[in-house]
Amino acid sequence: MLLVLSFFLLPLAVTSQQVNLYHRLQLLNGQQSTFIKRGAIVYEDSHSASYHPSPSALEHYGQFSATLQEIDRVDQDRILYQVALERDGDWDISSVKWCHLPQISSETLILHTTDTSQPTSHAIDYFVSPILPDGACPVKGSLSASFEHLARLNTTVLLRTPRLPPLPELRTPPPLTPEGKPAEPVPEKSFIQKYWMYIAAALVALLMSGGASEEGQGGQK
């Protein structure tokens, strides 16, 4: 009976596993700011997961707007929005320029895992859309743009496991001479050089058949 219960509880343990997602605004090459919890990523199974925002996430975006007002004179290309996972006291971080956020309509979180039976994330990638093709900031404006719509974004979570790169296609090395230099290819023979023996045999046969015919005609006379 205990064994049966363990069998049914094992999938529940996997589906209930979750990892906290953190975020912050960070000035490039500036003093490190503190990460705050944005929400949780729940593993539904070994191949899928979903994002559940924290109830206080909306307040965080208001704090970010206030922070931007304090650094309004800084070039907006130097302000990053970062999401992170905490792992063994370290942070796995992915960043985008903050200036893209007021215009985006969707975001994607890619978690890199090592074990498909019991997902454990070891890295994160964060993508937002739409952005300009060259990744540049939109037309510069006030840095205190509202981030509140980010709390209502459609967030996609993808799990990725390690994959081996395709094997290289190796070619046969060119032949070398005893001196180590590339051997020159043998020039291709012409048609006559290849089949001169057959041509000569055909000519001899024609000559012999012609001589035999003349001897036969001479005997008839």
Backbone torsions as a table, in degrees:
resi	resn	phi	psi	omega
1	MET	NA	-42.1	179.5
2	LEU	-64.2	-36.9	179.4
3	LEU	-65.9	-39.2	179.0
4	VAL	-64.7	-43.1	179.0
5	LEU	-62.8	-40.7	179.4
6	SER	-62.9	-36.8	-179.7
7	PHE	-63.5	-39.9	-178.6
8	PHE	-80.9	-26.4	-179.0
9	LEU	-80.2	-20.1	-178.2
10	LEU	-62.2	-47.1	177.2
11	PRO	-61.8	-34.1	179.4
12	LEU	-65.1	-35.3	179.8
13	ALA	-65.5	-36.8	180.0
14	VAL	-70.5	-45.1	-176.0
15	THR	-70.6	-23.1	-178.8
16	SER	-87.4	-4.3	-179.0
17	GLN	-69.2	139.6	178.8
18	GLN	-147.1	162.7	178.2
19	VAL	-135.6	140.8	-178.8
20	ASN	-79.5	141.4	176.5
21	LEU	-110.0	132.5	-178.1
22	TYR	-118.3	161.6	177.4
23	HIS	-152.1	165.5	179.0
24	ARG	-168.3	166.1	166.3
25	LEU	-99.4	136.8	-176.4
26	GLN	-136.3	127.5	174.3
27	LEU	-81.0	124.7	-178.0
28	LEU	-58.5	128.7	-177.9
29	ASN	63.3	18.5	177.4
30	GLY	-102.1	-176.5	179.8
31	GLN	-65.7	138.3	-177.4
32	GLN	-65.6	126.4	175.7
33	SER	-91.9	170.0	-174.5
34	THR	-90.8	136.9	173.6
35	PHE	-75.6	142.9	173.8
36	ILE	-125.7	150.3	-174.7
37	LYS	-69.2	126.0	178.4
38	ARG	-95.9	-32.2	-178.5
39	GLY	170.9	-159.3	-178.9
40	ALA	-135.2	147.3	173.6
41	ILE	-109.0	121.1	-176.3
42	VAL	-105.1	125.8	176.9
43	TYR	-79.9	113.7	178.7
44	GLU	-77.5	-36.7	172.9
45	ASP	-158.9	-167.0	-175.3
46	SER	-74.3	-6.0	-176.5
47	HIS	-124.8	-3.3	-177.3
48	SER	-145.7	155.0	179.2
49	ALA	-151.8	163.5	-179.6
50	SER	-137.2	154.7	-178.2
51	TYR	-102.7	134.4	178.8
52	HIS	-124.7	108.0	-176.0
53	PRO	-68.9	151.9	175.5
54	SER	-73.8	144.9	178.1
55	PRO	-59.3	-25.1	-178.0
56	SER	-93.3	7.3	-177.0
57	ALA	-61.4	-36.9	-179.7
58	LEU	-62.0	-37.2	177.9
59	GLU	-65.5	-34.6	-179.9
60	HIS	-61.5	-41.7	-179.1
61	TYR	-65.7	-32.6	174.0
62	GLY	-65.5	-38.0	176.3
63	GLN	-64.7	-38.6	178.6
64	PHE	-62.8	-41.1	179.1
65	SER	-61.6	-40.5	178.1
66	ALA	-65.5	-38.9	178.4
67	THR	-63.5	-39.5	179.9
68	LEU	-64.2	-33.9	178.5
69	GLN	-65.3	-30.3	179.7
70	GLU	-74.8	-25.2	-178.1
71	ILE	-117.4	37.2	-173.4
72	ASP	-63.7	-22.2	-177.1
73	ARG	-89.1	-1.6	-178.1
74	VAL	-83.6	142.7	177.0
75	ASP	-57.2	127.0	-174.8
76	GLN	-66.0	-19.1	176.7
77	ASP	-67.5	-16.3	-177.0
78	ARG	-96.0	1.5	-179.5
79	ILE	-103.5	122.3	-176.9
80	LEU	-110.3	144.5	167.5
81	TYR	-103.4	124.4	-173.7
82	GLN	-120.9	138.3	169.7
83	VAL	-114.2	152.3	-172.9
84	ALA	-153.4	155.2	169.5
85	LEU	-115.3	140.0	176.5
86	GLU	-95.3	128.5	-177.7
87	ARG	-141.0	113.8	177.1
88	ASP	53.8	41.6	178.4
89	GLY	82.3	-6.2	177.3
90	ASP	-107.9	167.2	-178.7
91	TRP	-116.6	129.2	169.4
92	ASP	-96.6	114.9	-167.7
93	ILE	-119.5	143.4	169.9
94	SER	-133.1	140.2	-171.5
95	SER	-127.6	151.5	167.8
96	VAL	-136.2	159.4	175.1
97	LYS	-68.0	134.9	-177.2
98	TRP	-62.2	-28.3	-174.1
99	CYS	-65.7	-15.9	177.5
100	HIS	-79.2	-24.9	-167.7
101	LEU	-64.0	-39.5	-179.2
102	PRO	-61.3	-21.0	-176.2
103	GLN	-102.4	-9.0	-172.3
104	ILE	-76.4	154.6	177.8
105	SER	-120.8	-8.2	178.2
106	SER	-155.1	159.6	177.5
107	GLU	-143.0	152.2	-178.2
108	THR	-131.3	131.2	175.3
109	LEU	-110.1	122.7	177.7
110	ILE	-110.9	117.9	179.0
111	LEU	-103.3	127.0	178.9
112	HIS	-94.6	121.0	-176.0
113	THR	-116.5	160.3	-179.0
114	THR	-111.9	-16.2	-174.8
115	ASP	-133.9	115.4	-178.1
116	THR	-75.0	-23.9	-179.4
117	SER	-79.5	-30.6	179.0
118	GLN	-140.8	85.4	-171.7
119	PRO	-56.2	131.8	174.7
120	THR	-136.4	112.6	-175.2
121	SER	-77.6	138.1	177.8
122	HIS	-122.5	-4.2	177.2
123	ALA	-161.5	159.1	-178.2
124	ILE	-137.7	143.5	172.2
125	ASP	-124.3	139.4	-176.7
126	TYR	-125.6	126.4	-179.9
127	PHE	-129.1	143.9	177.5
128	VAL	-126.4	156.9	-178.7
129	SER	-150.6	142.6	0.6
130	PRO	-90.7	155.6	170.9
131	ILE	-135.5	166.0	178.8
132	LEU	-64.5	148.7	-177.2
133	PRO	-56.1	-34.2	-178.8
134	ASP	-88.9	1.6	178.5
135	GLY	76.9	6.0	-178.8
136	ALA	-75.4	159.9	176.7
137	CYS	-68.4	151.0	172.5
138	PRO	-65.0	-176.4	179.7
139	VAL	-56.1	131.6	-174.4
140	LYS	-65.2	137.8	176.8
141	GLY	-146.6	-151.6	179.9
142	SER	-70.3	138.3	179.4
143	LEU	-78.3	-6.2	-177.1
144	SER	-94.6	35.5	179.8
145	ALA	-63.8	152.8	-177.4
146	SER	-75.3	139.2	176.5
147	PHE	-111.1	5.4	-170.6
148	GLU	-62.6	-30.3	-178.4
149	HIS	-67.4	-17.3	179.7
150	LEU	-64.5	-26.9	179.5
151	ALA	-70.1	-13.6	-178.4
152	ARG	-115.9	14.2	-178.8
153	LEU	-69.3	155.6	170.6
154	ASN	-81.6	109.1	-176.0
155	THR	-104.1	121.6	178.3
156	THR	-102.2	133.1	178.3
157	VAL	-115.5	125.5	179.4
158	LEU	-120.7	141.8	176.2
159	LEU	-106.2	135.4	179.8
160	ARG	-128.6	131.2	176.3
161	THR	-104.4	157.4	-178.2
162	PRO	-61.2	142.6	177.9
163	ARG	-130.9	142.2	177.8
164	LEU	-76.3	137.9	177.0
165	PRO	-68.7	157.1	178.1
166	PRO	-63.1	143.3	180.0
167	LEU	-69.2	143.2	179.0
168	PRO	-68.7	146.8	177.1
169	GLU	-89.2	105.4	-177.1
170	LEU	-87.9	138.0	177.9
171	ARG	-102.9	154.5	177.9
172	THR	-67.9	127.4	-179.1
173	PRO	-65.4	149.8	-179.2
174	PRO	-67.5	149.9	178.2
175	PRO	-65.7	147.4	-178.9
176	LEU	-119.5	152.3	174.3
177	THR	-79.2	166.3	176.5
178	PRO	-55.9	-24.1	178.4
179	GLU	-82.7	-3.3	179.3
180	GLY	89.8	7.8	179.2
181	LYS	-94.1	152.2	177.9
182	PRO	-60.5	129.7	-179.7
183	ALA	-73.1	136.0	178.4
184	GLU	-75.2	135.4	-179.1
185	PRO	-65.4	145.3	178.6
186	VAL	-69.2	127.3	-179.4
187	PRO	-61.7	140.6	-178.0
188	GLU	-71.8	136.9	-178.7
189	LYS	-74.7	150.2	176.0
190	SER	-76.5	173.9	-178.9
191	PHE	-61.2	-43.8	-178.2
192	ILE	-67.6	-38.7	178.9
193	GLN	-63.9	-34.0	-179.5
194	LYS	-75.4	-39.6	-168.8
195	TYR	-120.8	25.4	-177.6
196	TRP	-63.8	-32.6	179.6
197	MET	-64.4	-41.0	-179.7
198	TYR	-69.9	-37.4	178.9
199	ILE	-65.4	-42.9	179.2
200	ALA	-63.2	-41.7	178.9
201	ALA	-62.9	-37.9	179.3
202	ALA	-67.1	-38.9	178.8
203	LEU	-65.7	-42.7	178.4
204	VAL	-61.6	-41.1	179.7
205	ALA	-64.2	-39.4	179.0
206	LEU	-65.8	-41.9	179.2
207	LEU	-63.3	-43.3	-179.2
208	MET	-66.5	-39.7	179.4
209	SER	-67.8	-33.6	177.5
210	GLY	-68.1	-40.2	179.2
211	GLY	-66.4	-38.3	179.2
212	ALA	-65.6	-36.1	-179.9
213	SER	-66.3	-42.7	-179.6
214	GLU	-64.0	-39.1	178.9
215	GLU	-64.4	-37.2	179.6
216	GLY	-67.1	-39.4	179.1
217	GLN	-67.6	-35.6	179.3
218	GLY	-69.0	-34.5	177.4
219	GLY	-66.8	-34.0	179.3
220	GLN	-66.3	-33.5	177.4
221	LYS	-67.2	NA	NA
